[in-house]
Amino acid sequence: MLSTLISSKTRLNLLIRFFLNLAKKNHLRGLANDFNESTNSIRLELNNLTKAGYLIKKKEKNKINYLANHKHPLFNILVNLVRKHTGIEEIVENIASSIQNLSAIYLLGDYSKGIDSGNIVIYIEGKIVDKKYINNVINKTEKKIKRKITIVNEIDPFEEKLLIYESK
């Protein structure tokens, strides 16, 4: 979806990184390592996104860290676009309507770090009564978003996780 609108793969990866996991701050070398790209291409896109106001930067010790700008007028729109592009919105909608007593849904692995790897790992906090039905929902969702979804039964307390749904 977004890849047809945004032709720069680096820019798309950065938008996903910053607007999927909003609390995660990143620095140039870490991004270059994660995306396996040159620091120059990452620096160019970071400068463009910062200049446009989508990102904010802050010098901490000897590093410059970047973070999504919550005050930008398009912030919520970008978050929604990234969630739709990665399929997170679809997962939340389909799973939330299928599970009784759902407390929360967490992203684990690459997506919790803002990396669109194609393999979405989720943890569901709630009682799955009909596993066959949930597997059917997951299979349909996978076909629609063109990504693999894996449900895990427990979370390592030290593993990075991202809350994507919480019941109210």
C-alpha positions, 0 to 999 in steps of 0.5 A: 500500500505505502510502497506505491506511494513512497518510492524510497525503500529507506524512507518507508522503512524509517516511517514504519520504524518510527510510527509503529513503535512510537516509544522507540528512539533510534540513532543513525548507526543502529538504523543503518545496521538494522536496515543493512544500508549505508549511513549516508542513505539513512542520514539523508532520509532522517534529515528530510523527515526531520526537516519536514517535522515528522521526526524530532532529534535530540543529542544525548551524549555522543549520539543524536537520537530520533523519535516520532514527533507527536505534535506534528499535525499528520502524526495520527494519520501516519500512525494509522497508515503504518498500522494499515500498511503492516497489517497490524490494524487488520490483525487487531480488528479480526482478533479482537472481534473473535476472542472472549475476555480479550485483555491485550494483544502484543507484538513481539520480534521484528515488528515490536522493533518497527521492522517490517520483516513479513513475520508478525509474532503476537501474544494474546492475553485472553481466553481463546475458546475456539482455536480452530476458529482463531486459526481460520481468522489468522489464515484469512488475515495472513492472505489479506495482509500478505504476511505470516502471523504466529501466535505465541503462548507466553512472553519472555519478560526480557523480550521487547514487546509492543502493546497494540490493543488493550480492552477498556 
